[in-house]
Structure formats: C-alpha cells, structure tokens
Amino acid sequence: MDWRVFARQMASMARDLLAQDTVGGTLQHITSAATQRVAGCDAAGILLLHGKRVETLAPTDDMVIESDRLQERLTEGPCFDAARTSVGDRVFRVADFTAEQDRWPAYAARARDLGVGSMMGFLLYTEEEDLGALNLYSHRPGPFTDDSETAGWLLASHAAVAFSSARSHAQMEQALATRHTIGEAMGILMGSHRLTEDQAFDVLRRYSQEKNIKLREVARRVCDEGRLT
C-alpha cells in the first residue's frame, strides 16, 4: 500500500465527513469509504447495541443487515463483541470463518451461508464515549492483511470523531427545536386559559407524566391542535 496516497485520501475523507449535513449522511460516507479504501473489503456497516438489541446503520449490502440480525438472535458474534468490547481490545480480525468454531460456533456456521468469508471490526470511540463498531466484510477467506487492519483502524479513528460531532450537532438541533415547540405550546395555553408561564409549563409537564407521553410530543400536539385534549 502507498501510505502517502492513503494519507491524502484520509485527509480528503475527513473534510468530506465534517461537511455532511446529517448523521445518516456522515455514516453512509464512512461505510462507503471503507469499501473503497480498505483492501479486501466488500461490504461495511456500523453496529450499535442497545442492551441485547442490535441496530444496523449505513449498511452497504444486505449481507451486513442479515449478519447483524443473526448475531442478535444468537447473542454471539464478532460484531456483537466489538460493540461491547473492553478498552484493551478495540479491533478484531477473523481471517476465515471455516476455522472459527471455538469463539462463535453458532454464528460461524451460519455466517458462511450468508456469504461471509472473513471480517474485521473496529470499536468507534472517543475519550468521552463508545459509539458502536465499524464492521468490514469480505466474501472470501483471508483477504485482510496487516495493512488492511491499519487502514481500517485509521478510518475508524476519523469516523468516530465525525460520528460523535454529527450526533452532537443533531442533538443540539433537536434540543433547540424542542425548546421552541414547548415555548409555542406554553404561549397557546397562556393565551387561551389565562395562565402564567410557570402554570402553562406545569400543565404540559403534568399531562406528560400522567399520560406517559414525552414532553415534546405533548407540546407538538398543543401546537397542532391549538389546545390540550
């Protein structure tokens, strides 16, 4: 591998990642870059774990989704482990699934039927948070080399920073939108029921608690209907 060329590609990709408008666009750029930049990679996806439930983000191939769902059903597999790994073990590489009968026997036997020959996975993390795992797939056994692993690790490092930044930006935008909606709903209640600002907010809060509905959803209903039914 020409590392000078790769370094220029990574620099260009880092700029492109930060230029994406949405979290989804950022993640799709990451997985697409994996198939283009990492030797041996035929497909890629990002796996998030919510307890034992798996969420697949930005898959480049249906095989990625099927593999993640299989690991969720079996509660075992390399991606499953990578997303909840310890600090000291942030990378895995499986050269050939025909030889993986010890670590993930149930998954390995079925993975071959999905067309998975070999895999690599990288925990996406920053100093503040773990974000899931970037998983790379090959249809063939043995295409991932030490250079492939280094390239994947560098990609994952850039990806983690971009993912964290995009998610923080999206959360901030959502928080601002929620605050605006709540303020508008309070204004409607204050005007229609002669309430103070504190009383209007208390009405929304109590309705949210009693009906077990998120506060922003209660506020949205008030804005849409002009009243709280």
Contacts in CASP RR format, 6 or more apart in sequence:
PFRMAT RR
TARGET T0000
AUTHOR 0000-0000-0000
METHOD contacts of the structure
MODEL  1
MDWRVFARQMASMARDLLAQDTVGGTLQHITSAATQRVAGCDAAGILLLH
GKRVETLAPTDDMVIESDRLQERLTEGPCFDAARTSVGDRVFRVADFTAE
QDRWPAYAARARDLGVGSMMGFLLYTEEEDLGALNLYSHRPGPFTDDSET
AGWLLASHAAVAFSSARSHAQMEQALATRHTIGEAMGILMGSHRLTEDQA
FDVLRRYSQEKNIKLREVARRVCDEGRLT
1 39 0 8 1.000
1 147 0 8 1.000
1 151 0 8 1.000
6 37 0 8 1.000
6 151 0 8 1.000
6 154 0 8 1.000
9 37 0 8 1.000
10 37 0 8 1.000
10 154 0 8 1.000
10 155 0 8 1.000
10 158 0 8 1.000
13 29 0 8 1.000
13 33 0 8 1.000
13 37 0 8 1.000
13 155 0 8 1.000
13 158 0 8 1.000
14 158 0 8 1.000
14 162 0 8 1.000
16 29 0 8 1.000
17 26 0 8 1.000
17 29 0 8 1.000
17 30 0 8 1.000
17 158 0 8 1.000
17 159 0 8 1.000
17 162 0 8 1.000
18 162 0 8 1.000
18 165 0 8 1.000
20 26 0 8 1.000
20 29 0 8 1.000
20 162 0 8 1.000
20 166 0 8 1.000
22 166 0 8 1.000
22 170 0 8 1.000
23 163 0 8 1.000
23 166 0 8 1.000
23 167 0 8 1.000
23 170 0 8 1.000
24 57 0 8 1.000
24 58 0 8 1.000
24 166 0 8 1.000
25 58 0 8 1.000
25 166 0 8 1.000
26 162 0 8 1.000
26 163 0 8 1.000
26 166 0 8 1.000
27 46 0 8 1.000
27 57 0 8 1.000
27 58 0 8 1.000
27 163 0 8 1.000
27 166 0 8 1.000
28 58 0 8 1.000
30 44 0 8 1.000
30 46 0 8 1.000
30 58 0 8 1.000
30 134 0 8 1.000
30 155 0 8 1.000
30 159 0 8 1.000
30 162 0 8 1.000
30 163 0 8 1.000
31 44 0 8 1.000
31 45 0 8 1.000
31 46 0 8 1.000
31 58 0 8 1.000
31 59 0 8 1.000
31 60 0 8 1.000
31 134 0 8 1.000
32 44 0 8 1.000
32 60 0 8 1.000
33 155 0 8 1.000
34 41 0 8 1.000
34 44 0 8 1.000
34 45 0 8 1.000
34 60 0 8 1.000
34 134 0 8 1.000
34 136 0 8 1.000
34 152 0 8 1.000
34 155 0 8 1.000
35 41 0 8 1.000
35 42 0 8 1.000
35 43 0 8 1.000
35 44 0 8 1.000
35 60 0 8 1.000
37 151 0 8 1.000
37 152 0 8 1.000
37 155 0 8 1.000
38 120 0 8 1.000
38 136 0 8 1.000
38 148 0 8 1.000
38 151 0 8 1.000
38 152 0 8 1.000
38 155 0 8 1.000
39 143 0 8 1.000
39 144 0 8 1.000
39 145 0 8 1.000
39 147 0 8 1.000
39 148 0 8 1.000
39 151 0 8 1.000
40 138 0 8 1.000
40 140 0 8 1.000
40 143 0 8 1.000
40 144 0 8 1.000
40 148 0 8 1.000
41 120 0 8 1.000
41 136 0 8 1.000
41 137 0 8 1.000
41 138 0 8 1.000
41 144 0 8 1.000
41 148 0 8 1.000
42 61 0 8 1.000
42 137 0 8 1.000
42 138 0 8 1.000
42 139 0 8 1.000
43 59 0 8 1.000
43 60 0 8 1.000
43 61 0 8 1.000
43 63 0 8 1.000
43 64 0 8 1.000
43 136 0 8 1.000
43 137 0 8 1.000
44 59 0 8 1.000
44 60 0 8 1.000
44 64 0 8 1.000
44 134 0 8 1.000
44 135 0 8 1.000
44 136 0 8 1.000
44 137 0 8 1.000
45 56 0 8 1.000
45 57 0 8 1.000
45 58 0 8 1.000
45 59 0 8 1.000
45 60 0 8 1.000
45 64 0 8 1.000
45 134 0 8 1.000
45 135 0 8 1.000
45 136 0 8 1.000
46 56 0 8 1.000
46 57 0 8 1.000
46 58 0 8 1.000
46 124 0 8 1.000
46 132 0 8 1.000
46 133 0 8 1.000
46 134 0 8 1.000
46 135 0 8 1.000
46 163 0 8 1.000
47 54 0 8 1.000
47 55 0 8 1.000
47 56 0 8 1.000
47 57 0 8 1.000
47 68 0 8 1.000
47 79 0 8 1.000
47 80 0 8 1.000
47 82 0 8 1.000
47 83 0 8 1.000
47 132 0 8 1.000
47 133 0 8 1.000
47 135 0 8 1.000
48 54 0 8 1.000
48 55 0 8 1.000
48 57 0 8 1.000
48 83 0 8 1.000
48 131 0 8 1.000
48 132 0 8 1.000
49 55 0 8 1.000
49 80 0 8 1.000
49 83 0 8 1.000
49 84 0 8 1.000
49 132 0 8 1.000
52 72 0 8 1.000
52 75 0 8 1.000
53 72 0 8 1.000
54 68 0 8 1.000
54 69 0 8 1.000
54 71 0 8 1.000
54 72 0 8 1.000
54 80 0 8 1.000
56 64 0 8 1.000
56 65 0 8 1.000
56 68 0 8 1.000
56 69 0 8 1.000
59 65 0 8 1.000
59 68 0 8 1.000
61 137 0 8 1.000
63 114 0 8 1.000
63 115 0 8 1.000
63 116 0 8 1.000
63 137 0 8 1.000
64 135 0 8 1.000
64 137 0 8 1.000
66 114 0 8 1.000
67 79 0 8 1.000
67 111 0 8 1.000
67 114 0 8 1.000
67 116 0 8 1.000
67 135 0 8 1.000
67 137 0 8 1.000
68 79 0 8 1.000
70 107 0 8 1.000
70 110 0 8 1.000
70 111 0 8 1.000
70 114 0 8 1.000
71 77 0 8 1.000
71 79 0 8 1.000
71 80 0 8 1.000
71 107 0 8 1.000
72 80 0 8 1.000
74 104 0 8 1.000
74 106 0 8 1.000
74 107 0 8 1.000
74 110 0 8 1.000
76 104 0 8 1.000
76 106 0 8 1.000
76 107 0 8 1.000
77 103 0 8 1.000
77 104 0 8 1.000
77 107 0 8 1.000
78 92 0 8 1.000
78 94 0 8 1.000
78 103 0 8 1.000
78 104 0 8 1.000
78 107 0 8 1.000
78 119 0 8 1.000
78 121 0 8 1.000
78 135 0 8 1.000
79 119 0 8 1.000
79 121 0 8 1.000
79 133 0 8 1.000
79 135 0 8 1.000
81 92 0 8 1.000
82 90 0 8 1.000
82 91 0 8 1.000
82 92 0 8 1.000
82 121 0 8 1.000
82 122 0 8 1.000
82 123 0 8 1.000
82 132 0 8 1.000
82 133 0 8 1.000
82 135 0 8 1.000
83 123 0 8 1.000
83 130 0 8 1.000
83 132 0 8 1.000
83 133 0 8 1.000
85 92 0 8 1.000
85 123 0 8 1.000
85 133 0 8 1.000
90 122 0 8 1.000
90 123 0 8 1.000
90 125 0 8 1.000
91 120 0 8 1.000
91 121 0 8 1.000
91 122 0 8 1.000
91 123 0 8 1.000
91 149 0 8 1.000
91 153 0 8 1.000
92 119 0 8 1.000
92 120 0 8 1.000
92 121 0 8 1.000
93 118 0 8 1.000
93 119 0 8 1.000
93 120 0 8 1.000
93 121 0 8 1.000
93 144 0 8 1.000
93 149 0 8 1.000
94 100 0 8 1.000
94 118 0 8 1.000
94 119 0 8 1.000
94 120 0 8 1.000
95 118 0 8 1.000
95 141 0 8 1.000
95 142 0 8 1.000
95 144 0 8 1.000
96 117 0 8 1.000
96 118 0 8 1.000
96 141 0 8 1.000
96 142 0 8 1.000
97 108 0 8 1.000
97 111 0 8 1.000
97 112 0 8 1.000
97 116 0 8 1.000
97 117 0 8 1.000
97 118 0 8 1.000
97 119 0 8 1.000
97 141 0 8 1.000
98 108 0 8 1.000
98 112 0 8 1.000
98 117 0 8 1.000
98 141 0 8 1.000
100 108 0 8 1.000
101 108 0 8 1.000
101 109 0 8 1.000
111 117 0 8 1.000
115 139 0 8 1.000
116 137 0 8 1.000
116 138 0 8 1.000
116 139 0 8 1.000
117 137 0 8 1.000
117 138 0 8 1.000
117 139 0 8 1.000
117 140 0 8 1.000
117 141 0 8 1.000
117 142 0 8 1.000
118 137 0 8 1.000
118 138 0 8 1.000
118 140 0 8 1.000
118 141 0 8 1.000
118 142 0 8 1.000
118 143 0 8 1.000
118 144 0 8 1.000
119 135 0 8 1.000
119 136 0 8 1.000
119 137 0 8 1.000
119 138 0 8 1.000
119 144 0 8 1.000
120 135 0 8 1.000
120 136 0 8 1.000
120 144 0 8 1.000
120 148 0 8 1.000
120 149 0 8 1.000
120 152 0 8 1.000
121 133 0 8 1.000
121 134 0 8 1.000
121 135 0 8 1.000
121 136 0 8 1.000
121 156 0 8 1.000
122 133 0 8 1.000
122 134 0 8 1.000
122 135 0 8 1.000
122 152 0 8 1.000
122 153 0 8 1.000
122 155 0 8 1.000
122 156 0 8 1.000
123 130 0 8 1.000
123 132 0 8 1.000
123 133 0 8 1.000
123 156 0 8 1.000
124 130 0 8 1.000
124 131 0 8 1.000
124 132 0 8 1.000
124 133 0 8 1.000
124 134 0 8 1.000
124 156 0 8 1.000
124 159 0 8 1.000
124 160 0 8 1.000
124 163 0 8 1.000
125 131 0 8 1.000
125 132 0 8 1.000
125 160 0 8 1.000
126 160 0 8 1.000
126 161 0 8 1.000
126 164 0 8 1.000
128 164 0 8 1.000
129 164 0 8 1.000
131 160 0 8 1.000
131 163 0 8 1.000
131 164 0 8 1.000
131 167 0 8 1.000
134 152 0 8 1.000
134 155 0 8 1.000
134 156 0 8 1.000
134 159 0 8 1.000
136 144 0 8 1.000
136 152 0 8 1.000
138 144 0 8 1.000
178 215 0 8 1.000
178 216 0 8 1.000
178 219 0 8 1.000
181 216 0 8 1.000
181 219 0 8 1.000
181 220 0 8 1.000
181 223 0 8 1.000
182 201 0 8 1.000
182 204 0 8 1.000
182 215 0 8 1.000
182 216 0 8 1.000
182 219 0 8 1.000
183 219 0 8 1.000
184 219 0 8 1.000
184 222 0 8 1.000
184 223 0 8 1.000
185 200 0 8 1.000
185 204 0 8 1.000
185 218 0 8 1.000
185 219 0 8 1.000
185 220 0 8 1.000
185 222 0 8 1.000
185 223 0 8 1.000
186 197 0 8 1.000
186 200 0 8 1.000
186 201 0 8 1.000
186 204 0 8 1.000
186 219 0 8 1.000
187 200 0 8 1.000
188 222 0 8 1.000
188 223 0 8 1.000
188 226 0 8 1.000
188 227 0 8 1.000
189 195 0 8 1.000
189 200 0 8 1.000
189 203 0 8 1.000
189 204 0 8 1.000
189 222 0 8 1.000
189 228 0 8 1.000
190 196 0 8 1.000
190 197 0 8 1.000
190 199 0 8 1.000
190 200 0 8 1.000
192 226 0 8 1.000
192 227 0 8 1.000
193 200 0 8 1.000
193 203 0 8 1.000
195 203 0 8 1.000
203 228 0 8 1.000
204 215 0 8 1.000
204 218 0 8 1.000
204 219 0 8 1.000
204 222 0 8 1.000
204 228 0 8 1.000
205 215 0 8 1.000
207 213 0 8 1.000
207 218 0 8 1.000
207 228 0 8 1.000
208 214 0 8 1.000
208 215 0 8 1.000
208 217 0 8 1.000
208 218 0 8 1.000
211 218 0 8 1.000
218 228 0 8 1.000
221 228 0 8 1.000
221 229 0 8 1.000
222 228 0 8 1.000
END
